[in-house]
Protein backbone atom coordinates (compact mmCIF):
# COMPACT_ATOMS: atom_id res chain seq x y z
CA UNK A 1 0.00 0.00 0.00
CA UNK A 2 2.65 2.51 1.06
CA UNK A 3 5.00 1.21 -1.62
CA UNK A 4 2.30 1.54 -4.27
CA UNK A 5 1.63 5.10 -3.16
CA UNK A 6 5.30 6.06 -3.41
CA UNK A 7 5.58 4.41 -6.84
CA UNK A 8 2.51 6.29 -8.04
CA UNK A 9 3.96 9.57 -6.77
CA UNK A 10 7.26 8.86 -8.50
CA UNK A 11 5.47 8.20 -11.80
CA UNK A 12 3.43 11.39 -11.38
CA UNK A 13 6.53 13.41 -10.58
CA UNK A 14 8.39 12.01 -13.61
CA UNK A 15 5.56 12.56 -16.10
CA UNK A 16 6.47 16.13 -17.17
CA UNK A 17 9.96 14.93 -18.14
CA UNK A 18 8.56 12.94 -21.04
CA UNK A 19 7.68 15.96 -23.12
CA UNK A 20 3.93 15.69 -22.73
CA UNK A 21 1.80 18.30 -24.48
CA UNK A 22 1.29 21.53 -22.53
CA UNK A 23 -2.48 21.05 -22.62
CA UNK A 24 -2.17 17.71 -20.86
CA UNK A 25 0.03 19.25 -18.17
CA UNK A 26 -2.47 22.06 -17.78
CA UNK A 27 -5.34 19.64 -17.23
CA UNK A 28 -3.25 17.66 -14.76
CA UNK A 29 -2.34 20.73 -12.71
CA UNK A 30 -5.90 22.04 -12.74
CA UNK A 31 -7.20 18.61 -11.68
CA UNK A 32 -4.72 18.14 -8.85
CA UNK A 33 -5.25 21.62 -7.41
CA UNK A 34 -9.00 21.27 -7.66
CA UNK A 35 -8.66 17.84 -6.06
CA UNK A 36 -6.92 19.43 -3.09
CA UNK A 37 -9.89 21.77 -2.56
CA UNK A 38 -12.44 18.94 -3.03
CA UNK A 39 -10.52 16.60 -0.71
CA UNK A 40 -10.39 19.38 1.86
CA UNK A 41 -14.13 19.92 1.58
CA UNK A 42 -14.88 16.20 1.94
CA UNK A 43 -12.75 15.98 5.09
CA UNK A 44 -15.60 17.69 6.93
CA UNK A 45 -18.39 16.92 4.47
CA UNK A 46 -18.18 13.21 5.18
CA UNK A 47 -18.93 13.86 8.83
CA UNK A 48 -22.15 15.64 8.01
CA UNK A 49 -20.63 19.11 8.18
CA UNK A 50 -21.86 20.39 4.83
CA UNK A 51 -20.38 23.74 3.86
CA UNK A 52 -21.56 25.78 0.89
CA UNK A 53 -19.03 28.46 1.67
CA UNK A 54 -15.58 27.06 1.03
CA UNK A 55 -15.23 29.69 -1.70
CA UNK A 56 -14.93 32.23 1.10
CA UNK A 57 -11.70 30.67 2.34
CA UNK A 58 -10.31 30.36 -1.18
CA UNK A 59 -11.12 33.97 -1.98
CA UNK A 60 -9.51 35.24 1.22
CA UNK A 61 -6.36 33.16 0.68
CA UNK A 62 -5.95 33.93 -3.02
CA UNK A 63 -6.53 37.68 -2.71
CA UNK A 64 -4.36 37.98 0.41
CA UNK A 65 -1.53 36.30 -1.47
CA UNK A 66 -1.91 38.38 -4.63
CA UNK A 67 -2.43 41.71 -2.86
CA UNK A 68 0.60 41.15 -0.64
CA UNK A 69 2.65 40.48 -3.77
CA UNK A 70 1.36 43.38 -5.82
CA UNK A 71 1.30 46.04 -3.12
CA UNK A 72 3.95 44.94 -0.64
CA UNK A 73 6.21 42.87 -2.85
CA UNK A 74 5.92 39.95 -0.46
CA UNK A 75 6.71 36.66 -2.18
CA UNK A 76 3.77 34.26 -2.59
CA UNK A 77 5.90 31.64 -0.85
CA UNK A 78 5.08 33.61 2.30
CA UNK A 79 1.90 35.25 1.04
CA UNK A 80 0.25 31.91 0.31
CA UNK A 81 0.71 30.45 3.81
CA UNK A 82 -0.36 33.82 5.21
CA UNK A 83 -3.47 33.78 3.02
CA UNK A 84 -4.29 30.19 3.97
CA UNK A 85 -3.87 31.10 7.64
CA UNK A 86 -6.22 34.03 7.19
CA UNK A 87 -8.72 31.76 5.42
CA UNK A 88 -8.55 29.33 8.34
CA UNK A 89 -9.02 32.21 10.76
CA UNK A 90 -12.16 33.19 8.86
CA UNK A 91 -13.34 29.58 9.07
CA UNK A 92 -12.78 29.64 12.83
CA UNK A 93 -14.68 32.90 13.17
CA UNK A 94 -17.57 31.47 11.18
CA UNK A 95 -17.66 27.98 12.65
CA UNK A 96 -17.09 28.59 16.34
CA UNK A 97 -20.35 30.43 17.03
CA UNK A 98 -22.19 27.93 14.81
CA UNK A 99 -20.87 24.97 16.77
CA UNK A 100 -21.36 26.57 20.16
CA UNK A 101 -24.93 27.53 19.32
CA UNK A 102 -25.49 24.14 17.70
CA UNK A 103 -26.24 25.42 14.26
CA UNK A 104 -26.17 22.11 12.43
CA UNK A 105 -27.33 20.48 9.21
CA UNK A 106 -29.20 22.71 6.78
CA UNK A 107 -28.80 25.77 8.95
CA UNK A 108 -25.04 25.38 9.01
CA UNK A 109 -25.04 25.01 5.21
CA UNK A 110 -27.04 28.25 4.88
CA UNK A 111 -24.70 30.19 7.16
CA UNK A 112 -21.69 29.07 5.13
CA UNK A 113 -23.50 29.87 1.89
CA UNK A 114 -23.82 33.45 3.06
CA UNK A 115 -20.15 33.58 4.05
CA UNK A 116 -19.00 32.73 0.53
CA UNK A 117 -21.17 35.45 -0.93
CA UNK A 118 -20.00 38.03 1.61
CA UNK A 119 -16.39 37.49 0.59
CA UNK A 120 -17.27 37.76 -3.10
CA UNK A 121 -19.19 40.98 -2.56
CA UNK A 122 -16.35 42.38 -0.48
CA UNK A 123 -13.84 41.68 -3.23
CA UNK A 124 -16.09 43.37 -5.77
CA UNK A 125 -16.73 46.33 -3.49
CA UNK A 126 -13.04 46.93 -2.82
CA UNK A 127 -12.48 47.41 -6.53
CA UNK A 128 -9.88 50.12 -6.01
CA UNK A 129 -7.38 47.58 -4.81
CA UNK A 130 -8.81 44.24 -5.99
CA UNK A 131 -9.88 45.26 -9.46
CA UNK A 132 -13.49 44.32 -8.65
CA UNK A 133 -15.38 42.10 -11.08
CA UNK A 134 -12.74 42.56 -13.74
CA UNK A 135 -10.32 40.62 -11.59
CA UNK A 136 -6.64 41.19 -11.10
CA UNK A 137 -3.35 39.74 -12.22
CA UNK A 138 -0.32 39.26 -10.00
CA UNK A 139 2.50 41.57 -11.11
CA UNK A 140 4.63 39.61 -13.54
CA UNK A 141 8.24 39.14 -12.63
CA UNK A 142 10.06 37.25 -15.40
CA UNK A 143 13.51 38.01 -13.95
CA UNK A 144 12.63 36.61 -10.60
CA UNK A 145 10.16 33.87 -11.51
CA UNK A 146 11.04 31.49 -8.71
CA UNK A 147 10.67 34.08 -5.94
CA UNK A 148 7.42 35.24 -7.52
CA UNK A 149 6.12 31.65 -7.70
CA UNK A 150 5.56 32.11 -11.42
CA UNK A 151 6.86 28.71 -12.27
CA UNK A 152 5.39 27.63 -15.56
CA UNK A 153 3.83 24.26 -16.22
CA UNK A 154 6.63 21.99 -15.00
CA UNK A 155 7.17 23.78 -11.72
CA UNK A 156 3.46 23.95 -10.97
CA UNK A 157 3.02 20.32 -11.86
CA UNK A 158 5.50 19.33 -9.17
CA UNK A 159 4.06 21.76 -6.68
CA UNK A 160 0.57 20.39 -7.37
CA UNK A 161 1.72 16.77 -6.94
CA UNK A 162 3.30 17.71 -3.63
CA UNK A 163 0.26 19.54 -2.28
CA UNK A 164 -2.12 16.86 -3.50
CA UNK A 165 -0.07 14.13 -1.82
CA UNK A 166 -0.05 16.21 1.36
CA UNK A 167 -3.86 16.44 1.28
CA UNK A 168 -4.23 12.68 0.81
CA UNK A 169 -1.70 11.98 3.53
CA UNK A 170 -3.67 14.20 5.89
CA UNK A 171 -6.87 12.35 5.01
CA UNK A 172 -5.17 9.02 5.67
CA UNK A 173 -3.83 10.28 8.98
CA UNK A 174 -7.23 11.62 10.10
CA UNK A 175 -8.81 8.30 9.16
CA UNK A 176 -6.51 6.50 11.58
CA UNK A 177 -6.99 8.92 14.44
CA UNK A 178 -9.51 8.79 17.24
CA UNK A 179 -10.94 12.01 15.81
CA UNK A 180 -12.40 10.19 12.81
CA UNK A 181 -14.43 7.93 15.08
CA UNK A 182 -15.33 10.77 17.37
CA UNK A 183 -16.58 12.83 14.42
CA UNK A 184 -18.63 9.93 13.09
CA UNK A 185 -20.15 9.60 16.55
CA UNK A 186 -20.86 13.34 16.62
CA UNK A 187 -22.51 13.20 13.22
CA UNK A 188 -24.80 10.41 14.44
CA UNK A 189 -25.74 11.75 17.85
CA UNK A 190 -24.13 14.87 19.26
CA UNK A 191 -25.56 14.47 22.78
CA UNK A 192 -24.53 10.85 23.10
CA UNK A 193 -21.07 11.77 21.86
CA UNK A 194 -20.77 14.49 24.49
CA UNK A 195 -21.97 12.09 27.18
CA UNK A 196 -18.97 9.81 26.65
CA UNK A 197 -16.54 12.68 26.95
CA UNK A 198 -16.08 13.62 23.29
CA UNK A 199 -15.19 17.29 23.03
CA UNK A 200 -17.76 18.01 20.36
CA UNK A 201 -16.91 21.63 19.59
CA UNK A 202 -13.18 21.02 19.59
CA UNK A 203 -13.35 18.06 17.23
CA UNK A 204 -15.62 19.93 14.84
CA UNK A 205 -13.43 23.02 14.94
CA UNK A 206 -10.32 20.99 14.23
CA UNK A 207 -11.72 19.26 11.16
CA UNK A 208 -13.26 22.52 9.91
CA UNK A 209 -9.94 24.33 10.10
CA UNK A 210 -8.09 21.54 8.30
CA UNK A 211 -10.81 21.40 5.67
CA UNK A 212 -10.83 25.16 5.10
CA UNK A 213 -7.04 25.19 5.00
CA UNK A 214 -6.83 22.66 2.18
CA UNK A 215 -9.59 24.32 0.18
CA UNK A 216 -7.80 27.66 0.54
CA UNK A 217 -4.45 26.11 -0.40
CA UNK A 218 -5.76 24.37 -3.52
CA UNK A 219 -7.83 27.33 -4.66
CA UNK A 220 -5.17 29.99 -4.10
CA UNK A 221 -2.50 27.90 -5.82
CA UNK A 222 -4.87 27.56 -8.76
CA UNK A 223 -5.15 31.34 -8.96
CA UNK A 224 -1.37 31.73 -8.77
CA UNK A 225 -0.99 29.10 -11.50
CA UNK A 226 -3.43 30.88 -13.83
CA UNK A 227 -2.01 34.28 -12.81
CA UNK A 228 -5.52 35.64 -12.77
CA UNK A 229 -7.87 36.32 -9.89
CA UNK A 230 -11.56 36.82 -10.30
CA UNK A 231 -14.17 37.12 -7.53
CA UNK A 232 -16.64 34.92 -9.43
CA UNK A 233 -14.25 32.02 -9.79
CA UNK A 234 -12.53 32.29 -6.37
CA UNK A 235 -15.33 33.22 -3.97
CA UNK A 236 -19.08 33.09 -3.79
CA UNK A 237 -21.63 30.44 -4.61
CA UNK A 238 -20.18 29.34 -7.94
CA UNK A 239 -16.85 28.01 -6.76
CA UNK A 240 -18.31 26.79 -3.46
CA UNK A 241 -20.84 24.62 -5.25
CA UNK A 242 -18.27 23.43 -7.75
CA UNK A 243 -16.20 22.04 -4.90
CA UNK A 244 -19.25 20.35 -3.41
CA UNK A 245 -20.07 18.94 -6.84
CA UNK A 246 -16.60 17.46 -7.25
CA UNK A 247 -16.63 15.87 -3.82
CA UNK A 248 -20.13 14.44 -4.28
CA UNK A 249 -19.50 13.17 -7.81
CA UNK A 250 -16.30 11.39 -6.90
CA UNK A 251 -17.51 10.22 -3.52
CA UNK A 252 -16.77 11.98 -0.28
CA UNK A 253 -16.41 8.82 1.80
CA UNK A 254 -13.37 7.52 -0.06
CA UNK A 255 -9.89 8.98 0.07
CA UNK A 256 -9.58 9.15 -3.73
CA UNK A 257 -13.21 10.08 -4.32
CA UNK A 258 -12.80 13.87 -4.33
CA UNK A 259 -9.81 13.52 -6.67
CA UNK A 260 -11.80 11.46 -9.14
CA UNK A 261 -14.61 13.98 -8.78
CA UNK A 262 -12.22 16.85 -9.51
CA UNK A 263 -10.98 15.06 -12.64
CA UNK A 264 -14.59 14.47 -13.68
CA UNK A 265 -15.45 18.13 -13.11
CA UNK A 266 -12.46 19.39 -15.10
CA UNK A 267 -13.20 16.97 -17.95
CA UNK A 268 -16.84 18.06 -17.97
CA UNK A 269 -15.85 21.72 -17.92
CA UNK A 270 -13.49 21.27 -20.88
CA UNK A 271 -16.04 19.28 -22.86
CA UNK A 272 -18.71 21.89 -22.30
CA UNK A 273 -16.30 24.70 -23.17
CA UNK A 274 -15.24 23.03 -26.41
CA UNK A 275 -18.70 21.90 -27.51
CA UNK A 276 -20.75 24.95 -26.51
CA UNK A 277 -18.22 27.74 -26.22
CA UNK A 278 -20.21 30.89 -25.67
CA UNK A 279 -23.09 29.70 -27.84
CA UNK A 280 -25.23 28.63 -24.92
CA UNK A 281 -24.57 30.71 -21.83
CA UNK A 282 -25.87 28.84 -18.81
CA UNK A 283 -25.31 25.39 -20.29
CA UNK A 284 -22.68 24.54 -17.68
CA UNK A 285 -24.76 25.32 -14.57
CA UNK A 286 -27.69 23.45 -16.10
CA UNK A 287 -25.59 20.37 -16.75
CA UNK A 288 -24.06 20.58 -13.27
CA UNK A 289 -27.50 20.83 -11.70
CA UNK A 290 -28.92 17.87 -13.57
CA UNK A 291 -25.84 15.76 -12.88
CA UNK A 292 -25.89 16.66 -9.19
CA UNK A 293 -29.45 15.39 -8.89
CA UNK A 294 -28.56 12.22 -10.77
CA UNK A 295 -25.55 11.58 -8.57
CA UNK A 296 -27.50 12.08 -5.36
CA UNK A 297 -30.26 9.77 -6.61
CA UNK A 298 -28.23 6.99 -8.16
CA UNK A 299 -24.67 7.26 -6.87
CA UNK A 300 -25.00 8.72 -3.37
CA UNK A 301 -21.49 7.53 -2.54
CA UNK A 302 -20.04 8.90 -5.75
CA UNK A 303 -18.08 7.26 -8.54
CA UNK A 304 -15.41 5.76 -6.29
CA UNK A 305 -17.99 4.67 -3.75
CA UNK A 306 -19.83 2.81 -6.50
CA UNK A 307 -16.72 0.91 -7.53
CA UNK A 308 -15.89 0.09 -3.93
CA UNK A 309 -19.32 -1.39 -3.39
CA UNK A 310 -19.14 -3.53 -6.53
CA UNK A 311 -15.80 -4.99 -5.63
CA UNK B 1 -9.22 4.83 40.94
CA UNK B 2 -10.72 4.57 44.37
CA UNK B 3 -14.37 5.29 44.98
CA UNK B 4 -15.96 8.64 45.46
CA UNK B 5 -19.23 9.67 46.95
CA UNK B 6 -21.88 11.23 44.81
CA UNK B 7 -23.92 13.73 46.76
CA UNK B 8 -26.67 16.06 45.66
CA UNK B 9 -28.26 18.65 47.89
CA UNK B 10 -31.18 20.96 47.25
CA UNK B 11 -31.05 20.46 43.50
CA UNK B 12 -33.50 22.54 41.49
CA UNK B 13 -33.47 22.06 37.76
CA UNK B 14 -35.72 22.33 34.77
CA UNK B 15 -36.16 23.42 31.21
CA UNK B 16 -36.92 27.08 30.61
CA UNK B 17 -39.76 28.08 32.92
CA UNK B 18 -40.64 24.50 33.65
CA UNK B 19 -39.18 23.22 36.88
CA UNK B 20 -38.67 19.47 36.94
CA UNK B 21 -36.79 19.00 40.22
CA UNK B 22 -37.56 20.64 43.58
CA UNK B 23 -34.84 20.53 46.26
CA UNK B 24 -33.79 17.02 45.48
CA UNK B 25 -31.11 15.46 47.67
CA UNK B 26 -29.41 12.15 47.03
CA UNK B 27 -26.32 10.31 48.13
CA UNK B 28 -24.52 7.33 46.66
CA UNK B 29 -21.54 5.90 48.53
CA UNK B 30 -18.73 3.97 46.84
CA UNK B 31 -19.73 0.40 46.01
CA UNK B 32 -23.42 1.04 46.53
CA UNK B 33 -26.19 0.34 44.05
CA UNK B 34 -28.92 2.92 44.34
CA UNK B 35 -32.17 3.22 42.47
CA UNK B 36 -34.35 6.19 41.64
CA UNK B 37 -37.87 5.11 40.90
CA UNK B 38 -41.05 6.91 40.10
CA UNK B 39 -43.71 7.37 37.46
CA UNK B 40 -43.33 8.96 34.06
CA UNK B 41 -42.46 12.62 34.26
CA UNK B 42 -41.26 12.45 37.86
CA UNK B 43 -37.94 14.02 36.91
CA UNK B 44 -35.78 10.89 36.92
CA UNK B 45 -34.05 11.53 33.62
CA UNK B 46 -33.58 15.20 34.51
CA UNK B 47 -31.82 14.10 37.68
CA UNK B 48 -29.39 11.92 35.71
CA UNK B 49 -28.77 14.72 33.23
CA UNK B 50 -27.76 16.96 36.12
CA UNK B 51 -25.34 14.32 37.40
CA UNK B 52 -23.74 13.77 34.01
CA UNK B 53 -23.37 17.50 33.42
CA UNK B 54 -25.79 17.66 30.49
CA UNK B 55 -28.07 19.99 32.40
CA UNK B 56 -26.99 22.75 34.76
CA UNK B 57 -29.00 22.89 38.00
CA UNK B 58 -30.58 26.25 38.87
CA UNK B 59 -29.76 25.81 42.54
CA UNK B 60 -28.21 23.33 44.90
CA UNK B 61 -24.92 21.49 44.95
CA UNK B 62 -23.87 18.36 43.12
CA UNK B 63 -20.53 16.83 43.97
CA UNK B 64 -18.72 13.68 42.97
CA UNK B 65 -15.82 13.17 45.35
CA UNK B 66 -14.10 16.53 45.40
CA UNK B 67 -15.48 17.65 42.03
CA UNK B 68 -18.25 20.20 41.74
CA UNK B 69 -20.32 18.71 38.93
CA UNK B 70 -22.26 21.87 38.26
CA UNK B 71 -19.04 23.78 37.62
CA UNK B 72 -17.42 21.17 35.37
CA UNK B 73 -17.97 20.96 31.61
CA UNK B 74 -19.90 17.80 30.64
CA UNK B 75 -17.10 16.41 28.50
CA UNK B 76 -14.75 16.44 31.52
CA UNK B 77 -17.02 14.26 33.67
CA UNK B 78 -16.14 10.90 32.06
CA UNK B 79 -12.55 11.75 32.96
CA UNK B 80 -13.36 11.89 36.67
CA UNK B 81 -15.23 8.61 36.49
CA UNK B 82 -18.87 9.34 35.68
CA UNK B 83 -20.29 7.23 32.86
CA UNK B 84 -23.85 7.78 31.66
CA UNK B 85 -25.85 5.21 29.73
CA UNK B 86 -28.54 7.47 28.33
CA UNK B 87 -32.22 6.75 27.90
CA UNK B 88 -32.96 4.77 24.72
CA UNK B 89 -29.30 3.72 24.65
CA UNK B 90 -28.22 6.34 22.11
CA UNK B 91 -25.70 4.12 20.37
CA UNK B 92 -24.01 5.23 17.17
CA UNK B 93 -26.03 2.99 14.85
CA UNK B 94 -23.76 3.24 11.81
CA UNK B 95 -20.63 2.38 13.73
CA UNK B 96 -19.80 -1.26 14.42
CA UNK B 97 -19.96 -2.64 17.93
CA UNK B 98 -16.20 -2.45 18.15
CA UNK B 99 -16.13 1.16 16.94
CA UNK B 100 -18.79 2.06 19.49
CA UNK B 101 -16.54 0.63 22.18
CA UNK B 102 -13.57 2.51 20.73
CA UNK B 103 -15.28 5.88 20.98
CA UNK B 104 -16.32 4.88 24.49
CA UNK B 105 -12.61 4.95 25.28
CA UNK B 106 -12.21 8.45 23.83
CA UNK B 107 -10.84 10.12 26.95
CA UNK B 108 -7.03 9.97 27.10
CA UNK B 109 -6.86 7.86 30.27
CA UNK B 110 -9.11 5.25 28.68
CA UNK B 111 -7.25 5.20 25.33
CA UNK B 112 -4.14 4.00 27.10
CA UNK B 113 -6.01 1.08 28.64
CA UNK B 114 -8.06 0.25 25.57
CA UNK B 115 -6.99 -3.39 25.10
CA UNK B 116 -7.55 -4.19 28.76
CA UNK B 117 -10.97 -2.51 28.84
CA UNK B 118 -12.10 -4.18 25.65
CA UNK B 119 -11.12 -7.59 27.02
CA UNK B 120 -13.09 -6.78 30.18
CA UNK B 121 -16.20 -5.74 28.27
CA UNK B 122 -16.02 -8.71 25.89
CA UNK B 123 -15.62 -10.98 28.87
CA UNK B 124 -18.72 -9.51 30.45
CA UNK B 125 -20.73 -9.50 27.21
CA UNK B 126 -19.55 -12.43 25.05
CA UNK B 127 -22.40 -11.60 22.67
CA UNK B 128 -20.72 -8.30 21.84
CA UNK B 129 -17.52 -10.10 20.95
CA UNK B 130 -19.41 -12.32 18.52
CA UNK B 131 -20.96 -9.25 16.94
CA UNK B 132 -18.01 -6.93 17.09
CA UNK B 133 -18.04 -6.19 13.35
CA UNK B 134 -21.79 -5.76 13.11
CA UNK B 135 -23.35 -2.30 12.84
CA UNK B 136 -24.72 -1.44 16.26
CA UNK B 137 -28.05 -0.26 14.84
CA UNK B 138 -28.80 -3.70 13.38
CA UNK B 139 -28.74 -5.55 16.69
CA UNK B 140 -31.68 -6.42 18.88
CA UNK B 141 -32.76 -4.09 21.66
CA UNK B 142 -31.18 -6.21 24.37
CA UNK B 143 -27.88 -6.45 22.50
CA UNK B 144 -27.92 -2.72 21.94
CA UNK B 145 -28.42 -2.16 25.66
CA UNK B 146 -25.42 -4.38 26.35
CA UNK B 147 -23.41 -2.41 23.81
CA UNK B 148 -24.45 0.87 25.44
CA UNK B 149 -23.40 -0.40 28.87
CA UNK B 150 -20.19 -1.77 27.37
CA UNK B 151 -19.46 1.57 25.76
CA UNK B 152 -19.89 3.30 29.13
CA UNK B 153 -17.63 0.75 30.86
CA UNK B 154 -14.83 1.43 28.36
CA UNK B 155 -13.92 4.63 30.18
CA UNK B 156 -13.18 2.76 33.45
CA UNK B 157 -15.88 4.64 35.35
CA UNK B 158 -16.17 4.90 39.11
CA UNK B 159 -19.92 5.32 38.92
CA UNK B 160 -22.28 4.04 36.24
CA UNK B 161 -25.50 5.97 35.62
CA UNK B 162 -28.19 3.87 33.95
CA UNK B 163 -31.27 5.57 32.56
CA UNK B 164 -34.23 3.21 32.09
CA UNK B 165 -32.20 0.20 30.97
CA UNK B 166 -35.39 -1.82 30.65
CA UNK B 167 -37.22 0.62 28.35
CA UNK B 168 -38.59 -0.99 25.23
CA UNK B 169 -37.25 -4.45 25.98
CA UNK B 170 -39.13 -7.75 26.19
CA UNK B 171 -39.64 -9.02 29.77
CA UNK B 172 -37.16 -11.87 29.33
CA UNK B 173 -34.52 -9.43 28.06
CA UNK B 174 -35.27 -7.06 30.91
CA UNK B 175 -34.43 -9.87 33.33
CA UNK B 176 -31.14 -10.45 31.49
CA UNK B 177 -30.23 -6.78 31.62
CA UNK B 178 -30.89 -6.66 35.36
CA UNK B 179 -28.80 -9.79 35.85
CA UNK B 180 -25.96 -7.93 34.15
CA UNK B 181 -26.45 -4.89 36.35
CA UNK B 182 -26.21 -7.19 39.33
CA UNK B 183 -22.97 -8.62 38.00
CA UNK B 184 -21.51 -5.15 37.40
CA UNK B 185 -22.25 -4.10 40.94
CA UNK B 186 -20.93 -7.38 42.29
CA UNK B 187 -17.59 -6.35 40.82
CA UNK B 188 -17.62 -3.35 43.10
CA UNK B 189 -18.71 -0.65 40.67
CA UNK B 190 -21.01 2.02 42.05
CA UNK B 191 -24.32 2.08 40.20
CA UNK B 192 -27.11 4.64 40.09
CA UNK B 193 -30.09 3.34 38.18
CA UNK B 194 -33.25 5.17 37.19
CA UNK B 195 -36.24 2.99 36.41
CA UNK B 196 -39.96 2.79 36.03
CA UNK B 197 -39.82 -0.94 36.44
CA UNK B 198 -39.90 -0.65 40.23
CA UNK B 199 -40.33 -4.32 41.06
CA UNK B 200 -37.27 -5.35 39.05
CA UNK B 201 -35.02 -2.54 40.17
CA UNK B 202 -35.70 -3.04 43.87
CA UNK B 203 -34.26 -6.55 43.51
CA UNK B 204 -30.84 -5.33 42.36
CA UNK B 205 -30.25 -2.14 44.36
CA UNK B 206 -29.43 -1.64 48.05
CA UNK B 207 -31.43 1.53 48.50
CA UNK B 208 -33.80 3.59 46.45
CA UNK B 209 -35.34 7.05 46.27
CA UNK B 210 -38.91 7.49 45.16
CA UNK B 211 -39.36 10.56 43.01
CA UNK B 212 -42.76 12.02 42.24
CA UNK B 213 -43.48 15.29 40.42
CA UNK B 214 -39.94 16.46 41.09
CA UNK B 215 -39.90 15.74 44.84
CA UNK B 216 -38.27 12.92 46.75
CA UNK B 217 -41.32 11.44 48.46
CA UNK B 218 -39.69 8.40 50.05
CA UNK B 219 -36.33 6.76 50.48
CA UNK B 220 -35.03 3.69 52.16
CA UNK B 221 -33.61 0.24 51.72
CA UNK B 222 -35.00 -1.86 48.93
CA UNK B 223 -36.58 -4.29 51.34
CA UNK B 224 -38.29 -1.52 53.30
CA UNK B 225 -39.62 0.15 50.16
CA UNK B 226 -40.78 -3.13 48.66
CA UNK B 227 -42.85 -3.85 51.74
CA UNK B 228 -44.11 -0.27 52.25
CA UNK B 229 -47.87 -0.41 51.66
CA UNK B 230 -47.97 3.04 50.05
CA UNK B 231 -45.22 2.19 47.59
CA UNK B 232 -46.79 -1.17 46.91
CA UNK B 233 -50.13 0.31 46.03
CA UNK B 234 -48.63 3.15 44.00
CA UNK B 235 -46.02 1.28 41.98
CA UNK B 236 -46.13 -2.43 42.51
CA UNK B 237 -49.76 -3.11 41.87
CA UNK B 238 -50.06 -4.66 45.32
CA UNK B 239 -53.13 -4.45 47.55
Interface residues (C-beta under 8 A of the other chain):
Chain A: X178 X181 X182 X184 X185 X188 X189 X191 X192 X193 X194 X195 X196 X197 X198 X199 X200
Chain B: X52 X54 X74 X75 X76 X77 X78 X79 X83 X84 X86 X90 X91 X92 X93 X94 X95 X99 X102 X103 X104 X106 X107 X111 X151 X152 X155
